Amino acid sequence: MDAGKNKNQENPNLNVGSGKFEIDAPDGWTKIDTTSMGLKTVILMSPLEGSDDDFRENINVVTEKSGIMGLKAYTELSKSNMTKMMTNYKERGSGSTTINSEPAQWVDYTHTMYNYGN
């Protein structure tokens, strides 16, 4: 692997739908278009709800071609990977939708991002 690249940048299925959709943040929320380790992401973040608010709810949108396995199988594989990779992963809900006439799956989940010795 090239020292300047990572595995995400070498995956031709990543970012396939990037730039082919628009999403607006709710009033008061912040929208961030960013790239991290080759993965293009749209992040929507809630506003702080006071001085003791230590977490901003967020929505992260990434696109990837699911290949021949189909959308449902791909989603189940993704959820299985998140269970393995994320601390305290807990699915709160999931479902299907359509975005710009394209089928899509969504997952609402929580996980522990950082543990500062607690």
SESEZA-581272 format. One line per field, with one value per residue (C-alpha): x, z negated, y negated; residue in three letters; residue number from 1. Coordinates in pm, 1 decimal. Each point is the difference from the previous one (the first is absolute). Example, Ala and Ser with C-alpha at 12.3 -4.5 7.8 and 13.67 -1.06 7.14 Angstrom:
<rs>
east <- c(1230.0 | 137.0)
up <- c(-780.0 | 66.0)
north <- c(450.0 | -344.0)
rest <- c(ALA | SER)
nr <- c(1 | 2)
</rs>
This chain:
<rs>
east <- c(0.0 | 123.0 | 111.2 | -221.9 | -315.0 | -211.9 | -238.9 | -301.4 | 160.7 | 67.9 | -361.5 | -175.3 | -344.1 | 42.7 | -144.2 | -188.8 | -307.8 | 194.5 | -112.7 | -316.7 | -226.3 | -85.5 | -87.8 | -102.2 | 69.5 | -292.8 | -19.1 | 283.2 | 200.1 | 343.4 | 78.2 | 357.9 | 123.6 | 329.8 | 236.8 | 179.9 | 230.0 | -142.9 | -363.2 | -221.7 | -252.0 | -282.1 | -44.2 | -299.7 | 50.6 | -256.7 | 56.1 | 125.5 | -296.1 | 165.6 | 329.8 | -26.4 | -77.8 | 297.7 | -129.3 | -128.4 | -241.2 | 114.3 | -87.0 | 278.1 | -65.1 | 245.9 | -52.4 | 136.3 | -95.9 | -137.6 | 110.1 | -173.4 | -109.3 | -299.5 | -91.8 | -156.4 | 289.5 | 248.2 | -180.9 | 0.7 | 373.3 | 61.9 | -195.6 | 196.8 | 326.7 | -114.9 | -85.4 | 357.3 | 172.6 | -198.7 | 4.6 | -346.1 | -167.9 | -378.2 | -247.0 | -302.9 | -175.3 | 48.5 | -200.1 | -27.6 | -64.1 | 44.4 | 231.5 | -20.4 | -172.3 | 281.0 | -59.0 | 179.3 | 26.6 | 42.3 | 114.4 | -53.8 | 260.8 | 200.1 | 351.0 | 262.1 | 246.0 | 245.1 | 56.3 | 203.8 | 63.8 | -363.6)
up <- c(0.0 | 87.0 | -315.5 | 98.7 | 31.3 | -234.1 | 56.0 | 29.9 | 286.1 | 184.8 | -27.3 | 329.9 | -161.1 | -253.9 | 70.7 | 307.9 | -85.6 | -132.3 | 153.7 | 138.7 | -283.5 | -198.7 | -366.2 | -205.4 | -370.2 | -231.4 | -132.5 | -244.7 | 103.4 | 167.1 | 330.1 | 69.4 | 327.1 | -70.7 | 103.9 | -248.4 | 103.7 | 352.0 | -116.6 | 99.8 | -273.5 | -53.3 | -371.9 | -154.8 | -362.7 | -247.3 | -181.2 | -357.8 | -236.0 | -291.0 | -183.5 | -140.0 | 338.7 | 58.7 | 314.2 | 332.8 | 168.7 | 353.1 | 329.5 | 222.7 | 367.9 | 202.6 | 332.7 | 127.0 | 283.6 | -158.2 | 285.1 | 92.9 | -354.7 | 4.2 | -227.5 | -285.0 | -19.7 | 15.0 | -282.4 | -217.9 | 64.5 | -89.0 | -325.5 | -84.2 | 60.1 | -213.8 | -282.6 | 12.2 | 42.0 | -222.8 | -378.2 | -148.8 | 342.8 | -40.6 | 285.6 | -77.4 | 332.0 | 371.3 | 318.2 | 369.5 | 188.0 | 342.3 | 68.6 | 343.1 | 138.2 | -133.0 | -265.9 | -328.6 | -345.4 | -326.8 | -346.2 | -322.8 | -253.5 | -299.1 | -110.2 | -241.2 | 182.2 | -276.1 | -348.4 | -204.9 | -286.9 | -111.2)
north <- c(0.0 | -348.6 | -183.8 | -295.0 | 212.0 | 208.1 | 291.6 | -232.3 | -190.7 | 326.0 | 124.5 | -86.5 | 47.7 | -281.3 | -343.1 | 127.6 | -211.5 | -296.9 | -326.4 | 158.1 | -110.0 | -308.6 | -5.4 | -301.1 | -28.5 | -78.3 | -356.3 | -64.4 | 306.0 | -15.7 | 172.9 | 108.5 | 151.9 | 171.5 | 277.7 | 222.6 | 285.0 | -21.9 | 32.9 | -293.4 | -74.1 | -247.4 | -67.7 | -174.6 | -109.5 | -127.5 | -328.7 | -1.3 | -3.9 | -178.6 | -26.1 | 354.3 | 160.6 | 229.6 | 172.5 | -126.0 | 237.9 | 68.5 | 161.5 | 132.7 | 73.2 | 208.7 | 172.7 | 327.5 | 231.7 | 317.3 | 224.9 | 322.6 | 90.5 | -232.2 | -287.0 | 201.1 | 247.1 | -288.0 | -179.7 | 313.7 | 46.9 | -365.7 | 35.6 | 315.0 | -188.2 | -294.7 | 242.7 | 130.3 | -337.1 | -236.9 | 5.2 | 51.7 | 0.9 | 12.5 | -13.0 | -215.3 | 50.7 | 54.7 | -10.6 | -68.6 | -321.3 | -154.9 | -292.6 | -165.2 | 311.4 | 222.4 | 267.2 | -65.4 | 154.4 | -185.7 | 107.1 | -194.7 | 110.0 | -109.0 | 87.9 | -121.9 | -219.6 | -80.5 | 129.9 | -245.6 | 240.9 | 16.3)
rest <- c(MET | ASP | ALA | GLY | LYS | ASN | LYS | ASN | GLN | GLU | ASN | PRO | ASN | LEU | ASN | VAL | GLY | SER | GLY | LYS | PHE | GLU | ILE | ASP | ALA | PRO | ASP | GLY | TRP | THR | LYS | ILE | ASP | THR | THR | SER | MET | GLY | LEU | LYS | THR | VAL | ILE | LEU | MET | SER | PRO | LEU | GLU | GLY | SER | ASP | ASP | ASP | PHE | ARG | GLU | ASN | ILE | ASN | VAL | VAL | THR | GLU | LYS | SER | GLY | ILE | MET | GLY | LEU | LYS | ALA | TYR | THR | GLU | LEU | SER | LYS | SER | ASN | MET | THR | LYS | MET | MET | THR | ASN | TYR | LYS | GLU | ARG | GLY | SER | GLY | SER | THR | THR | ILE | ASN | SER | GLU | PRO | ALA | GLN | TRP | VAL | ASP | TYR | THR | HIS | THR | MET | TYR | ASN | TYR | GLY | ASN)
nr <- c(1 | 2 | 3 | 4 | 5 | 6 | 7 | 8 | 9 | 10 | 11 | 12 | 13 | 14 | 15 | 16 | 17 | 18 | 19 | 20 | 21 | 22 | 23 | 24 | 25 | 26 | 27 | 28 | 29 | 30 | 31 | 32 | 33 | 34 | 35 | 36 | 37 | 38 | 39 | 40 | 41 | 42 | 43 | 44 | 45 | 46 | 47 | 48 | 49 | 50 | 51 | 52 | 53 | 54 | 55 | 56 | 57 | 58 | 59 | 60 | 61 | 62 | 63 | 64 | 65 | 66 | 67 | 68 | 69 | 70 | 71 | 72 | 73 | 74 | 75 | 76 | 77 | 78 | 79 | 80 | 81 | 82 | 83 | 84 | 85 | 86 | 87 | 88 | 89 | 90 | 91 | 92 | 93 | 94 | 95 | 96 | 97 | 98 | 99 | 100 | 101 | 102 | 103 | 104 | 105 | 106 | 107 | 108 | 109 | 110 | 111 | 112 | 113 | 114 | 115 | 116 | 117 | 118)
</rs>
